[in-house]
């Protein structure tokens, strides 16, 4: 005798769907929060390097003529740190934009299905 085909209850299907979609939503939110945290910390370090470079540069218009070689090397190091930091910040902003778009699309398609 053949067994009748059975499907799960609608409530169980909805719970399974919600759990599956919740994990995706949480992953997106975690990635976005991680990027923002890294970006904000990096911006603080770049700002600090900028301040240190400005301090090392001095305020006299001709100070660069008599600058100590050690100070010039330190300024160059700050400039390199700032440039690297700015490049990384741009990459983080690009990633953030992509994940924001993914989150928006996810929310459009699965609104009301995630707990």
N, C-alpha and C positions, 0 to 999 in steps of 0.2 A: 504494500500500500504506500503510495507517495505522500510525502509530508507536504503540507500546505506552506506556501511561501509566506513569510512573515516579515514585517518591517518594524523597526523600533518605533517607539512612541514619538510623537511630535515634540514633546517636552524633552525627551532624551536627545533628540537630534539638535534641538535649539541649544541645549547645554553643551553638547560636543562642539557645535559651531562656535559658540561664545568662548569656550576655553581655547580653541585653536586660534581664533581671531584675537583674543586678548593677549596671547603670547606674542603674536606679531606686533600688535600695538605697543606692548611693553618694550619690545626690542627696539622699535623705532624711537620711542621716547627716551630710552636709556642711551642710545647712540647720540641723539640730539643733545641731551643733558651733558654727556661726556665731551662733546665737541665744544659746547658753550663754556664749560669749565676750563678746558685747555686754552681756548681762545682768550678768555678773560685773564687767566694767569699769564699767558704770553704777552698780552697787551700791557699788563703791569710791568713785566720785565723789560719790554721794549721801551716803555716810558721811563723806567729807571735808567736804562742805558743812555737814552736821549738826554736825561738830566745830567748824568755823569759826564757825558761828552761835552755838553754845554759848559759845565763847570770847568772841565779840563781845558777847553778852548780859550776861556778867558773873555775879557770884555774890551780890551784895547784893540783898536783897529789894526795895529801893526804887530800884535803879539805873535803872530805866526812866524815873523822874521827871527825872533829870538827864542822860540820854543825849544825846550829841551827835547832831545831825541826820545827819551823815555815817555814823555808826555805825548809826543806825536804818535808813537807806537800805540799808546793806550787809546788815543782818540781814534786811530785807525781800527783798533779792535772793537771799540764801541760801534763804529760805523758798520763793521761787518756783522756784528750781533744784531743791530737794528735791521739791516738788509735781510738777513736770514729770518729774523722774526717777522718782518713784513711779508716775506714770501710764504712762510708757514701760515700766517694769519689769512692771507688770500686763499690758500688751499682749504683752510678750515671753513672759511665763508662759502666757498664753492660747495664743499660737502654739506654744509648746513642748508644751503639753498636747495640742493638735491633732495635731502631728507625731508625738508619742509614740504616740498612738492609731493614726495611719496606719501607723507602723512596726510596731506590734503586729499590726495586721490584715494587713499585708504578710507579716510573718513567719509568721502562721498559715496563710495561703493558699499561700505559696511556700517553706515550710521545706524545706531540702534541695535546692532548685533553683538556689540562688545559690552561686557559688564564693567 
